[in-house]
Amino acid sequence: MVDGFLKLVPTSRGNLGTWCRAAAGRYKERSRSLILKPITRMVLHLSIPFTGLLPSVELVAAQVALNTGLPVGYEHERWTLVCGPLGADFGLYLLEDRVYGITVLGMSDYKRDYLLEATLATLVDLGGQYHGSLPAWAGQPWEIAKLLL
């Protein structure tokens, strides 16, 4: 894994060949209904290294809450950043010395995408190094960003 870059890992109930055929769109209609694609979820892994002081997960959650204008908390038992009003969560944890890891399970959802991008913007503001690009709405409060999504 390269710091700051995405690593997508497909998971499915079928084998990799079945997943590849589904991704390539090789499934055809059968009796007016589509055969269900075997993809059940995607896994997204990000790593955000810090060269300076490493903020605590509590500080990250508090800063994300301040930036988004939403109640955001951290569940230590699950290593998860949670936002109840958005119904969104994802894994946030210390990977190694001075590197935060983020893991997102499931298909893309605009509310969770917003929380993820807002968290990435917050980690960058706190001194993290993310080499990907962030959308303009990433640092905006939810009430403004939801109009831009």
PyMOL commands that place a pseudoatom at each C-alpha (Angstrom):
pseudoatom trace, name=CA, resn=MET, resi=1, chain=A, elem=C, hetatm=0, pos=[0.000, 0.000, 0.000]
pseudoatom trace, name=CA, resn=VAL, resi=2, chain=A, elem=C, hetatm=0, pos=[1.273, 3.448, -0.931]
pseudoatom trace, name=CA, resn=ASP, resi=3, chain=A, elem=C, hetatm=0, pos=[0.624, 6.158, 1.630]
pseudoatom trace, name=CA, resn=GLY, resi=4, chain=A, elem=C, hetatm=0, pos=[-2.366, 8.279, 0.793]
pseudoatom trace, name=CA, resn=PHE, resi=5, chain=A, elem=C, hetatm=0, pos=[-3.489, 6.224, -2.202]
pseudoatom trace, name=CA, resn=LEU, resi=6, chain=A, elem=C, hetatm=0, pos=[-6.526, 4.009, -2.536]
pseudoatom trace, name=CA, resn=LYS, resi=7, chain=A, elem=C, hetatm=0, pos=[-6.470, 0.230, -2.524]
pseudoatom trace, name=CA, resn=LEU, resi=8, chain=A, elem=C, hetatm=0, pos=[-9.739, -1.337, -3.642]
pseudoatom trace, name=CA, resn=VAL, resi=9, chain=A, elem=C, hetatm=0, pos=[-10.301, -4.977, -2.773]
pseudoatom trace, name=CA, resn=PRO, resi=10, chain=A, elem=C, hetatm=0, pos=[-13.355, -6.671, -4.295]
pseudoatom trace, name=CA, resn=THR, resi=11, chain=A, elem=C, hetatm=0, pos=[-15.139, -9.182, -2.122]
pseudoatom trace, name=CA, resn=SER, resi=12, chain=A, elem=C, hetatm=0, pos=[-17.936, -11.401, -3.338]
pseudoatom trace, name=CA, resn=ARG, resi=13, chain=A, elem=C, hetatm=0, pos=[-19.759, -14.641, -2.774]
pseudoatom trace, name=CA, resn=GLY, resi=14, chain=A, elem=C, hetatm=0, pos=[-18.582, -15.850, -6.174]
pseudoatom trace, name=CA, resn=ASN, resi=15, chain=A, elem=C, hetatm=0, pos=[-15.044, -16.395, -7.341]
pseudoatom trace, name=CA, resn=LEU, resi=16, chain=A, elem=C, hetatm=0, pos=[-12.804, -13.738, -8.870]
pseudoatom trace, name=CA, resn=GLY, resi=17, chain=A, elem=C, hetatm=0, pos=[-13.693, -14.819, -12.417]
pseudoatom trace, name=CA, resn=THR, resi=18, chain=A, elem=C, hetatm=0, pos=[-17.383, -14.328, -11.671]
pseudoatom trace, name=CA, resn=TRP, resi=19, chain=A, elem=C, hetatm=0, pos=[-16.656, -10.908, -10.195]
pseudoatom trace, name=CA, resn=CYS, resi=20, chain=A, elem=C, hetatm=0, pos=[-14.615, -9.906, -13.257]
pseudoatom trace, name=CA, resn=ARG, resi=21, chain=A, elem=C, hetatm=0, pos=[-17.415, -10.967, -15.625]
pseudoatom trace, name=CA, resn=ALA, resi=22, chain=A, elem=C, hetatm=0, pos=[-19.887, -8.952, -13.561]
pseudoatom trace, name=CA, resn=ALA, resi=23, chain=A, elem=C, hetatm=0, pos=[-17.606, -5.933, -13.572]
pseudoatom trace, name=CA, resn=ALA, resi=24, chain=A, elem=C, hetatm=0, pos=[-17.135, -6.252, -17.344]
pseudoatom trace, name=CA, resn=GLY, resi=25, chain=A, elem=C, hetatm=0, pos=[-20.924, -6.286, -17.779]
pseudoatom trace, name=CA, resn=ARG, resi=26, chain=A, elem=C, hetatm=0, pos=[-21.039, -9.758, -19.292]
pseudoatom trace, name=CA, resn=TYR, resi=27, chain=A, elem=C, hetatm=0, pos=[-24.227, -10.748, -17.483]
pseudoatom trace, name=CA, resn=LYS, resi=28, chain=A, elem=C, hetatm=0, pos=[-27.317, -10.714, -19.661]
pseudoatom trace, name=CA, resn=GLU, resi=29, chain=A, elem=C, hetatm=0, pos=[-30.971, -10.290, -18.883]
pseudoatom trace, name=CA, resn=ARG, resi=30, chain=A, elem=C, hetatm=0, pos=[-32.899, -13.416, -18.059]
pseudoatom trace, name=CA, resn=SER, resi=31, chain=A, elem=C, hetatm=0, pos=[-36.714, -13.356, -18.115]
pseudoatom trace, name=CA, resn=ARG, resi=32, chain=A, elem=C, hetatm=0, pos=[-36.957, -9.571, -17.843]
pseudoatom trace, name=CA, resn=SER, resi=33, chain=A, elem=C, hetatm=0, pos=[-34.935, -9.380, -14.625]
pseudoatom trace, name=CA, resn=LEU, resi=34, chain=A, elem=C, hetatm=0, pos=[-31.248, -8.904, -14.254]
pseudoatom trace, name=CA, resn=ILE, resi=35, chain=A, elem=C, hetatm=0, pos=[-29.159, -11.602, -12.673]
pseudoatom trace, name=CA, resn=LEU, resi=36, chain=A, elem=C, hetatm=0, pos=[-27.864, -10.191, -9.415]
pseudoatom trace, name=CA, resn=LYS, resi=37, chain=A, elem=C, hetatm=0, pos=[-24.250, -9.191, -9.533]
pseudoatom trace, name=CA, resn=PRO, resi=38, chain=A, elem=C, hetatm=0, pos=[-22.227, -11.208, -7.025]
pseudoatom trace, name=CA, resn=ILE, resi=39, chain=A, elem=C, hetatm=0, pos=[-20.430, -8.137, -5.685]
pseudoatom trace, name=CA, resn=THR, resi=40, chain=A, elem=C, hetatm=0, pos=[-21.570, -7.679, -2.110]
pseudoatom trace, name=CA, resn=ARG, resi=41, chain=A, elem=C, hetatm=0, pos=[-19.224, -4.918, -1.023]
pseudoatom trace, name=CA, resn=MET, resi=42, chain=A, elem=C, hetatm=0, pos=[-16.012, -3.072, -1.681]
pseudoatom trace, name=CA, resn=VAL, resi=43, chain=A, elem=C, hetatm=0, pos=[-13.248, -2.431, 0.786]
pseudoatom trace, name=CA, resn=LEU, resi=44, chain=A, elem=C, hetatm=0, pos=[-11.358, 0.857, 0.678]
pseudoatom trace, name=CA, resn=HIS, resi=45, chain=A, elem=C, hetatm=0, pos=[-8.101, 1.251, 2.603]
pseudoatom trace, name=CA, resn=LEU, resi=46, chain=A, elem=C, hetatm=0, pos=[-6.319, 4.585, 3.060]
pseudoatom trace, name=CA, resn=SER, resi=47, chain=A, elem=C, hetatm=0, pos=[-3.212, 5.442, 5.032]
pseudoatom trace, name=CA, resn=ILE, resi=48, chain=A, elem=C, hetatm=0, pos=[-2.447, 8.974, 6.196]
pseudoatom trace, name=CA, resn=PRO, resi=49, chain=A, elem=C, hetatm=0, pos=[1.099, 9.478, 7.538]
pseudoatom trace, name=CA, resn=PHE, resi=50, chain=A, elem=C, hetatm=0, pos=[2.032, 12.260, 9.948]
pseudoatom trace, name=CA, resn=THR, resi=51, chain=A, elem=C, hetatm=0, pos=[5.484, 13.788, 10.232]
pseudoatom trace, name=CA, resn=GLY, resi=52, chain=A, elem=C, hetatm=0, pos=[4.716, 15.953, 13.253]
pseudoatom trace, name=CA, resn=LEU, resi=53, chain=A, elem=C, hetatm=0, pos=[2.590, 15.286, 16.289]
pseudoatom trace, name=CA, resn=LEU, resi=54, chain=A, elem=C, hetatm=0, pos=[-0.013, 12.562, 15.874]
pseudoatom trace, name=CA, resn=PRO, resi=55, chain=A, elem=C, hetatm=0, pos=[-3.473, 13.757, 16.981]
pseudoatom trace, name=CA, resn=SER, resi=56, chain=A, elem=C, hetatm=0, pos=[-5.565, 11.473, 19.171]
pseudoatom trace, name=CA, resn=VAL, resi=57, chain=A, elem=C, hetatm=0, pos=[-8.671, 9.858, 17.672]
pseudoatom trace, name=CA, resn=GLU, resi=58, chain=A, elem=C, hetatm=0, pos=[-10.740, 11.922, 20.101]
pseudoatom trace, name=CA, resn=LEU, resi=59, chain=A, elem=C, hetatm=0, pos=[-9.183, 15.129, 18.745]
pseudoatom trace, name=CA, resn=VAL, resi=60, chain=A, elem=C, hetatm=0, pos=[-9.799, 13.979, 15.157]
pseudoatom trace, name=CA, resn=ALA, resi=61, chain=A, elem=C, hetatm=0, pos=[-13.463, 13.203, 15.952]
pseudoatom trace, name=CA, resn=ALA, resi=62, chain=A, elem=C, hetatm=0, pos=[-13.936, 16.544, 17.734]
pseudoatom trace, name=CA, resn=GLN, resi=63, chain=A, elem=C, hetatm=0, pos=[-12.366, 18.455, 14.849]
pseudoatom trace, name=CA, resn=VAL, resi=64, chain=A, elem=C, hetatm=0, pos=[-14.480, 16.589, 12.262]
pseudoatom trace, name=CA, resn=ALA, resi=65, chain=A, elem=C, hetatm=0, pos=[-17.569, 17.464, 14.332]
pseudoatom trace, name=CA, resn=LEU, resi=66, chain=A, elem=C, hetatm=0, pos=[-16.519, 21.118, 14.425]
pseudoatom trace, name=CA, resn=ASN, resi=67, chain=A, elem=C, hetatm=0, pos=[-15.823, 21.202, 10.667]
pseudoatom trace, name=CA, resn=THR, resi=68, chain=A, elem=C, hetatm=0, pos=[-19.023, 19.398, 9.638]
pseudoatom trace, name=CA, resn=GLY, resi=69, chain=A, elem=C, hetatm=0, pos=[-21.394, 20.903, 12.187]
pseudoatom trace, name=CA, resn=LEU, resi=70, chain=A, elem=C, hetatm=0, pos=[-22.600, 17.385, 13.011]
pseudoatom trace, name=CA, resn=PRO, resi=71, chain=A, elem=C, hetatm=0, pos=[-22.169, 15.223, 16.118]
pseudoatom trace, name=CA, resn=VAL, resi=72, chain=A, elem=C, hetatm=0, pos=[-19.266, 12.887, 15.368]
pseudoatom trace, name=CA, resn=GLY, resi=73, chain=A, elem=C, hetatm=0, pos=[-17.873, 10.411, 17.865]
pseudoatom trace, name=CA, resn=TYR, resi=74, chain=A, elem=C, hetatm=0, pos=[-15.354, 7.635, 18.107]
pseudoatom trace, name=CA, resn=GLU, resi=75, chain=A, elem=C, hetatm=0, pos=[-16.233, 4.121, 19.262]
pseudoatom trace, name=CA, resn=HIS, resi=76, chain=A, elem=C, hetatm=0, pos=[-13.090, 2.629, 20.786]
pseudoatom trace, name=CA, resn=GLU, resi=77, chain=A, elem=C, hetatm=0, pos=[-14.477, -0.911, 20.920]
pseudoatom trace, name=CA, resn=ARG, resi=78, chain=A, elem=C, hetatm=0, pos=[-14.971, -0.971, 17.140]
pseudoatom trace, name=CA, resn=TRP, resi=79, chain=A, elem=C, hetatm=0, pos=[-12.204, 1.511, 16.172]
pseudoatom trace, name=CA, resn=THR, resi=80, chain=A, elem=C, hetatm=0, pos=[-14.875, 3.419, 14.279]
pseudoatom trace, name=CA, resn=LEU, resi=81, chain=A, elem=C, hetatm=0, pos=[-15.654, 7.054, 13.561]
pseudoatom trace, name=CA, resn=VAL, resi=82, chain=A, elem=C, hetatm=0, pos=[-19.450, 7.458, 13.725]
pseudoatom trace, name=CA, resn=CYS, resi=83, chain=A, elem=C, hetatm=0, pos=[-21.903, 10.169, 12.701]
pseudoatom trace, name=CA, resn=GLY, resi=84, chain=A, elem=C, hetatm=0, pos=[-25.460, 9.329, 13.787]
pseudoatom trace, name=CA, resn=PRO, resi=85, chain=A, elem=C, hetatm=0, pos=[-27.379, 11.962, 11.767]
pseudoatom trace, name=CA, resn=LEU, resi=86, chain=A, elem=C, hetatm=0, pos=[-25.716, 10.786, 8.545]
pseudoatom trace, name=CA, resn=GLY, resi=87, chain=A, elem=C, hetatm=0, pos=[-26.011, 7.123, 9.477]
pseudoatom trace, name=CA, resn=ALA, resi=88, chain=A, elem=C, hetatm=0, pos=[-22.374, 6.813, 8.425]
pseudoatom trace, name=CA, resn=ASP, resi=89, chain=A, elem=C, hetatm=0, pos=[-19.300, 5.213, 9.919]
pseudoatom trace, name=CA, resn=PHE, resi=90, chain=A, elem=C, hetatm=0, pos=[-15.926, 3.789, 8.932]
pseudoatom trace, name=CA, resn=GLY, resi=91, chain=A, elem=C, hetatm=0, pos=[-12.825, 2.407, 10.578]
pseudoatom trace, name=CA, resn=LEU, resi=92, chain=A, elem=C, hetatm=0, pos=[-10.233, 4.878, 11.868]
pseudoatom trace, name=CA, resn=TYR, resi=93, chain=A, elem=C, hetatm=0, pos=[-7.198, 3.466, 13.638]
pseudoatom trace, name=CA, resn=LEU, resi=94, chain=A, elem=C, hetatm=0, pos=[-3.458, 3.745, 14.136]
pseudoatom trace, name=CA, resn=LEU, resi=95, chain=A, elem=C, hetatm=0, pos=[-1.726, 1.547, 11.537]
pseudoatom trace, name=CA, resn=GLU, resi=96, chain=A, elem=C, hetatm=0, pos=[1.840, 1.992, 12.673]
pseudoatom trace, name=CA, resn=ASP, resi=97, chain=A, elem=C, hetatm=0, pos=[3.982, 4.677, 14.209]
pseudoatom trace, name=CA, resn=ARG, resi=98, chain=A, elem=C, hetatm=0, pos=[2.626, 8.012, 12.965]
pseudoatom trace, name=CA, resn=VAL, resi=99, chain=A, elem=C, hetatm=0, pos=[0.207, 6.600, 10.361]
pseudoatom trace, name=CA, resn=TYR, resi=100, chain=A, elem=C, hetatm=0, pos=[-3.582, 6.621, 10.587]
pseudoatom trace, name=CA, resn=GLY, resi=101, chain=A, elem=C, hetatm=0, pos=[-5.498, 3.956, 8.699]
pseudoatom trace, name=CA, resn=ILE, resi=102, chain=A, elem=C, hetatm=0, pos=[-9.014, 4.318, 7.339]
pseudoatom trace, name=CA, resn=THR, resi=103, chain=A, elem=C, hetatm=0, pos=[-11.138, 1.391, 6.186]
pseudoatom trace, name=CA, resn=VAL, resi=104, chain=A, elem=C, hetatm=0, pos=[-14.498, 1.794, 4.481]
pseudoatom trace, name=CA, resn=LEU, resi=105, chain=A, elem=C, hetatm=0, pos=[-16.697, -1.261, 3.896]
pseudoatom trace, name=CA, resn=GLY, resi=106, chain=A, elem=C, hetatm=0, pos=[-19.682, -1.301, 1.578]
pseudoatom trace, name=CA, resn=MET, resi=107, chain=A, elem=C, hetatm=0, pos=[-20.874, 0.418, -1.524]
pseudoatom trace, name=CA, resn=SER, resi=108, chain=A, elem=C, hetatm=0, pos=[-20.501, 4.142, -2.019]
pseudoatom trace, name=CA, resn=ASP, resi=109, chain=A, elem=C, hetatm=0, pos=[-23.053, 6.330, -0.271]
pseudoatom trace, name=CA, resn=TYR, resi=110, chain=A, elem=C, hetatm=0, pos=[-22.993, 10.130, -0.553]
pseudoatom trace, name=CA, resn=LYS, resi=111, chain=A, elem=C, hetatm=0, pos=[-23.388, 10.673, 3.206]
pseudoatom trace, name=CA, resn=ARG, resi=112, chain=A, elem=C, hetatm=0, pos=[-20.527, 8.327, 4.091]
pseudoatom trace, name=CA, resn=ASP, resi=113, chain=A, elem=C, hetatm=0, pos=[-18.460, 9.776, 1.228]
pseudoatom trace, name=CA, resn=TYR, resi=114, chain=A, elem=C, hetatm=0, pos=[-18.980, 13.228, 2.725]
pseudoatom trace, name=CA, resn=LEU, resi=115, chain=A, elem=C, hetatm=0, pos=[-17.911, 12.045, 6.188]
pseudoatom trace, name=CA, resn=LEU, resi=116, chain=A, elem=C, hetatm=0, pos=[-14.843, 10.326, 4.699]
pseudoatom trace, name=CA, resn=GLU, resi=117, chain=A, elem=C, hetatm=0, pos=[-13.772, 13.376, 2.687]
pseudoatom trace, name=CA, resn=ALA, resi=118, chain=A, elem=C, hetatm=0, pos=[-14.420, 15.682, 5.657]
pseudoatom trace, name=CA, resn=THR, resi=119, chain=A, elem=C, hetatm=0, pos=[-12.269, 13.401, 7.832]
pseudoatom trace, name=CA, resn=LEU, resi=120, chain=A, elem=C, hetatm=0, pos=[-9.477, 13.366, 5.240]
pseudoatom trace, name=CA, resn=ALA, resi=121, chain=A, elem=C, hetatm=0, pos=[-9.595, 17.190, 5.072]
pseudoatom trace, name=CA, resn=THR, resi=122, chain=A, elem=C, hetatm=0, pos=[-9.442, 17.313, 8.874]
pseudoatom trace, name=CA, resn=LEU, resi=123, chain=A, elem=C, hetatm=0, pos=[-6.479, 14.930, 9.020]
pseudoatom trace, name=CA, resn=VAL, resi=124, chain=A, elem=C, hetatm=0, pos=[-4.656, 17.101, 6.462]
pseudoatom trace, name=CA, resn=ASP, resi=125, chain=A, elem=C, hetatm=0, pos=[-5.472, 20.213, 8.522]
pseudoatom trace, name=CA, resn=LEU, resi=126, chain=A, elem=C, hetatm=0, pos=[-4.004, 18.451, 11.574]
pseudoatom trace, name=CA, resn=GLY, resi=127, chain=A, elem=C, hetatm=0, pos=[-0.737, 17.713, 9.736]
pseudoatom trace, name=CA, resn=GLY, resi=128, chain=A, elem=C, hetatm=0, pos=[-1.456, 14.486, 7.867]
pseudoatom trace, name=CA, resn=GLN, resi=129, chain=A, elem=C, hetatm=0, pos=[-0.154, 13.859, 4.364]
pseudoatom trace, name=CA, resn=TYR, resi=130, chain=A, elem=C, hetatm=0, pos=[-2.756, 12.830, 1.795]
pseudoatom trace, name=CA, resn=HIS, resi=131, chain=A, elem=C, hetatm=0, pos=[-1.566, 12.737, -1.796]
pseudoatom trace, name=CA, resn=GLY, resi=132, chain=A, elem=C, hetatm=0, pos=[-4.988, 12.317, -3.374]
pseudoatom trace, name=CA, resn=SER, resi=133, chain=A, elem=C, hetatm=0, pos=[-7.261, 15.179, -4.317]
pseudoatom trace, name=CA, resn=LEU, resi=134, chain=A, elem=C, hetatm=0, pos=[-10.078, 16.355, -2.108]
pseudoatom trace, name=CA, resn=PRO, resi=135, chain=A, elem=C, hetatm=0, pos=[-13.293, 17.853, -3.480]
pseudoatom trace, name=CA, resn=ALA, resi=136, chain=A, elem=C, hetatm=0, pos=[-13.995, 21.513, -2.766]
pseudoatom trace, name=CA, resn=TRP, resi=137, chain=A, elem=C, hetatm=0, pos=[-16.874, 20.569, -0.425]
pseudoatom trace, name=CA, resn=ALA, resi=138, chain=A, elem=C, hetatm=0, pos=[-14.647, 18.382, 1.797]
pseudoatom trace, name=CA, resn=GLY, resi=139, chain=A, elem=C, hetatm=0, pos=[-13.934, 21.202, 4.224]
pseudoatom trace, name=CA, resn=GLN, resi=140, chain=A, elem=C, hetatm=0, pos=[-17.458, 22.614, 4.179]
pseudoatom trace, name=CA, resn=PRO, resi=141, chain=A, elem=C, hetatm=0, pos=[-20.134, 22.103, 6.854]
pseudoatom trace, name=CA, resn=TRP, resi=142, chain=A, elem=C, hetatm=0, pos=[-22.759, 19.474, 5.967]
pseudoatom trace, name=CA, resn=GLU, resi=143, chain=A, elem=C, hetatm=0, pos=[-25.497, 22.080, 5.448]
pseudoatom trace, name=CA, resn=ILE, resi=144, chain=A, elem=C, hetatm=0, pos=[-23.450, 23.634, 2.617]
pseudoatom trace, name=CA, resn=ALA, resi=145, chain=A, elem=C, hetatm=0, pos=[-21.810, 20.474, 1.253]
pseudoatom trace, name=CA, resn=LYS, resi=146, chain=A, elem=C, hetatm=0, pos=[-25.087, 18.566, 0.814]
pseudoatom trace, name=CA, resn=LEU, resi=147, chain=A, elem=C, hetatm=0, pos=[-26.171, 21.196, -1.712]
pseudoatom trace, name=CA, resn=LEU, resi=148, chain=A, elem=C, hetatm=0, pos=[-22.988, 20.566, -3.719]
pseudoatom trace, name=CA, resn=LEU, resi=149, chain=A, elem=C, hetatm=0, pos=[-23.118, 16.769, -3.713]
for i in range(1, 149): cmd.bond("trace and resi %d" % i, "trace and resi %d" % (i + 1))
show_as sticks, trace
zoom trace
